[in-house]
Amino acid sequence: MSAEILKAKKQLGETSMLLKQGKLLAAVANLHEAVGFILKAQLLKHELQAFTEALDKAAYALANDRELKKIYPLQISYKPGEEKELLASLYALLAFLQENLAEEANTHLAALAEYRRKQLELARKHLQEDDPAKAKQVCDRLIDAARTDTELKVTVADMFLEFGRYDEALEYLKSAYADNPDSAHIFNKLGMVLRKSGRLEEAEKFYIQALERQTKDEAIYFNLGRVYLDQKRWKNAIAAADRALAINGEFAEARKMKLYATKQMGG
């Protein structure tokens, strides 16, 4: 059985579930794609029969969806052999939803952004009051609602890092790393937390991994140099500063780093 057939069967089977979850646009898009496949595919008789039965169920579920009836004036109907007519109806419905749900989606995103802002403010207030447990509860609720939002995890980690809560910051960054293990930005952040918590060897490893993914970031070279300063590895610090300056000759802090390390070597 081809991958296309399996995909179309899955799309038809998921229609009712998506509708129950309130994912109207996704349900219609899936159904539209599945009907398009049925029309163009060279199906055996038994395959066509199975698809017809599944399509009948999916179309029935869509036609009787309460939310759709509230916003769409036309009736969606299907009879075996009328796949082309159904495809045209679904195309029109899909266009309608994409146009009319866009504003609703934007409103939802704006409301979500405002909710997050207020929750992060609350978490910051708890940290200011030296109550990291409550701050973590607030942040964990936010992340539970968006488990794959790497940017949110990094934002939360930065906040805990700002208040010297290295263990919590490291926890959120490790979760972000699990979502995006190729991000130089996350490796750099992990290096920062580990360095500030005194775990210098680990910090060095993460900075090096960050540079393997982003070779032209002077800030990462500088951060690696700070690890070498802490370890009193003056030659390595100078080399890191030189790499940073090769990328950005105006990087004053890197120049200071090089000068300091050179003096420590007696230069």
Order of alpha helices (4+ residues) and beta strands (2+ residues): alpha-alpha-alpha-alpha-alpha-alpha-alpha-alpha-alpha-alpha-alpha-alpha-alpha
